[in-house]
């Protein structure tokens, strides 16, 4: 406990920023991830393999490469740069940039977990509902979503945990600005390059482990509750 008490104000800010980034990335990515997982699980589109490859690309690319591609996309001379400038929206070196970077890197894990849950749904249940006159929205809200609820929760948990540990894409797109974009991994990196910073780096490592373990415990408790119901 002594090491955790000695956190500086900058470290505390980095912890809260990490939580904000992880929460923001998870909330933004979950609806999109659910839609993509639904398409991959139930659609018969010919280009499904291509879509699956694009979705899983951040999983196999180095995070630094993902961050650089996002930098090219959102930078001033990038594809969306002129549009963002006209709308007075800034992504580079901001908290929004950190959220986007974490969302992109963790997105494949989210989609994969939800897709596995959807593919485990008995298709006869869906077919029976349609035969009885249920519309697409009714089937989605009353059958697909409830039966894949545990998979969605598992995907969100992995997404949150992955966002807490995101480093490469974040440092490229959002930078390492104390109090603005410096999350726990970035603060640890800075301490490891600072003479005498090993103790502070260890403090943040312990905090990171504690946060991740807490998220896993909460997810497991929620999963058990959903299984009983």
C-alpha positions in Angstrom: 0.0 0.0 0.0 2.9 2.4 0.6 3.8 2.5 -3.0 0.3 3.3 -4.1 0.0 6.2 -1.6 3.0 7.9 -3.2 1.4 8.6 -6.5 2.0 12.2 -7.7 -0.8 14.5 -9.0 0.5 13.8 -12.6 0.2 10.0 -12.0 -3.3 10.4 -10.7 -4.3 12.4 -13.7 -2.8 9.7 -16.0 -4.9 7.1 -14.2 -8.1 9.1 -14.7 -7.2 9.8 -18.3 -6.7 6.1 -18.9 -10.1 5.3 -17.4 -11.7 8.0 -19.5 -10.1 6.8 -22.7 -11.0 3.2 -22.0 -14.6 4.1 -21.2 -14.9 6.4 -24.2 -13.4 3.9 -26.6 -15.6 1.1 -25.3 -18.8 3.1 -25.5 -18.0 4.4 -29.0 -16.9 1.0 -30.4 -19.6 -1.2 -28.9 -22.6 -0.2 -31.2 -20.4 -0.3 -34.3 -18.8 -3.5 -33.2 -22.3 -5.1 -32.6 -23.4 -4.1 -36.1 -20.2 -5.4 -37.8 -20.4 -8.6 -35.8 -24.1 -9.1 -36.9 -23.1 -8.7 -40.5 -20.2 -11.1 -40.2 -22.4 -13.7 -38.3 -25.6 -13.6 -40.3 -24.9 -11.9 -43.7 -24.3 -13.8 -46.9 -22.6 -10.9 -48.7 -19.9 -11.9 -51.0 -17.4 -9.4 -49.6 -17.7 -10.7 -46.1 -14.2 -12.1 -46.2 -12.8 -8.7 -47.2 -14.8 -7.0 -44.4 -13.5 -9.5 -41.9 -9.9 -8.9 -43.1 -10.3 -5.2 -42.7 -11.8 -5.5 -39.2 -9.0 -7.8 -38.0 -6.2 -5.8 -39.6 -5.4 -3.8 -36.4 -5.0 -7.1 -34.6 -2.0 -8.1 -36.8 -0.5 -4.7 -37.6 2.0 -3.1 -35.2 0.1 -0.5 -33.1 2.6 2.1 -34.3 1.6 1.4 -37.9 -2.1 1.8 -36.9 -1.3 5.1 -35.2 0.6 6.4 -38.2 -2.3 5.5 -40.6 -4.7 7.3 -38.3 -2.3 10.3 -38.3 -2.4 10.3 -42.1 -6.2 10.1 -41.9 -6.8 12.8 -39.4 -3.8 15.0 -39.9 -4.1 18.5 -41.5 -3.0 17.2 -44.9 -4.8 13.9 -44.4 -7.9 12.6 -46.0 -10.2 14.1 -43.4 -7.9 16.9 -42.4 -9.6 19.7 -44.5 -13.1 18.7 -43.4 -12.1 18.6 -39.7 -10.5 22.1 -40.1 -13.7 23.5 -41.6 -15.7 22.0 -38.7 -13.1 23.3 -36.2 -12.5 19.8 -34.9 -9.1 18.8 -33.7 -8.1 15.1 -33.3 -4.3 15.1 -33.3 -2.7 15.5 -29.8 -6.0 15.6 -28.0 -7.9 13.2 -25.7 -10.3 12.5 -28.6 -7.3 11.2 -30.5 -6.4 8.9 -27.7 -9.9 7.5 -27.6 -10.0 6.9 -31.4 -6.6 5.2 -31.3 -7.7 2.9 -28.5 -11.0 2.2 -30.1 -9.4 1.2 -33.4 -6.8 -1.1 -31.8 -9.3 -2.8 -29.6 -12.1 -3.1 -32.1 -11.2 -6.5 -33.5 -11.3 -8.1 -30.0 -14.7 -6.6 -29.5 -16.1 -7.8 -32.8 -14.7 -11.3 -32.5 -16.2 -11.8 -29.0 -19.7 -10.6 -30.1 -19.5 -12.6 -33.4 -18.8 -15.8 -31.5 -21.8 -15.2 -29.3 -24.1 -14.5 -32.2 -22.9 -17.6 -34.1 -23.8 -19.7 -31.1 -27.5 -18.7 -31.3 -29.8 -21.4 -32.5 -30.9 -20.4 -36.0 -34.2 -22.3 -35.5 -35.2 -19.7 -32.8 -34.6 -16.9 -35.3 -36.4 -18.7 -38.0 -39.4 -19.5 -35.8 -39.7 -15.9 -34.7 -39.8 -14.8 -38.4 -42.3 -17.5 -39.2 -44.6 -16.2 -36.5 -44.5 -12.7 -38.0 -41.8 -11.0 -36.0 -40.0 -8.2 -37.8 -36.3 -7.7 -38.1 -36.1 -5.2 -35.3 -38.3 -7.5 -33.0 -36.0 -10.5 -33.7 -32.9 -8.3 -33.0 -34.2 -6.8 -29.8 -36.0 -9.8 -28.3 -33.8 -12.7 -29.4 -30.4 -11.8 -30.9 -29.4 -9.1 -28.4 -30.5 -11.0 -25.2 -28.9 -14.3 -26.3 -25.6 -12.6 -27.3 -25.6 -10.4 -24.1 -22.8 -12.3 -22.4 -20.7 -12.1 -25.6 -21.2 -8.4 -25.8 -20.2 -8.0 -22.2 -17.1 -10.1 -22.8 -16.2 -8.1 -25.8 -16.6 -4.8 -23.9 -14.4 -6.2 -21.1 -11.6 -7.1 -23.6 -12.0 -3.8 -25.3 -11.8 -1.8 -22.0 -8.7 -3.8 -20.8 -7.0 -3.4 -24.2 -7.7 0.3 -24.1 -6.1 0.6 -20.7 -2.9 -0.8 -22.1 -2.8 0.9 -25.5 0.5 2.6 -26.2 1.8 2.5 -29.8 -1.1 4.0 -31.7 -1.9 6.5 -28.9 1.6 8.0 -28.7 1.6 8.5 -32.5 -1.8 10.0 -32.8 -2.3 11.8 -29.5 1.2 12.2 -28.2 2.5 12.0 -24.7 1.3 15.3 -23.1 1.1 15.2 -19.3 -2.4 16.2 -18.2 -3.8 16.1 -21.7 -3.1 12.7 -23.4 -0.7 11.0 -21.0 -2.3 7.7 -20.0 -0.8 5.0 -17.7 1.3 3.2 -20.4 2.7 6.6 -21.6 3.6 7.7 -18.1 5.3 4.4 -17.4 7.3 4.8 -20.6 8.3 8.3 -19.6 9.4 7.1 -16.1 11.5 4.2 -17.6 13.4 6.8 -19.5 13.9 9.1 -16.5 16.8 8.5 -14.1 15.4 7.2 -10.8 11.9 6.8 -12.2 11.7 3.0 -11.7 9.8 3.3 -8.4 7.1 5.5 -10.0 6.9 3.2 -13.0 6.3 0.3 -10.7 3.6 2.2 -8.9 1.7 2.7 -12.1 2.3 -0.9 -13.2 0.6 -2.0 -9.9 -2.3 0.4 -10.5 -2.7 -0.9 -14.1 -2.8 -4.5 -12.8 -5.3 -3.6 -10.1 -7.6 -1.8 -12.6 -7.5 -4.7 -15.1 -8.1 -7.3 -12.4 -11.0 -5.3 -11.1 -12.6 -5.0 -14.5 -12.2 -8.8 -15.0 -13.8 -9.5 -11.6 -16.8 -7.2 -12.4 -17.2 -8.7 -15.8 -17.2 -12.2 -14.3 -19.8 -11.2 -11.7 -22.0 -9.7 -14.3 -21.7 -12.7 -16.5 -22.8 -15.0 -13.7 -25.7 -12.8 -12.9 -26.8 -12.9 -16.6 -26.4 -16.7 -16.7 -28.7 -17.1 -13.6 -31.4 -15.0 -15.2 
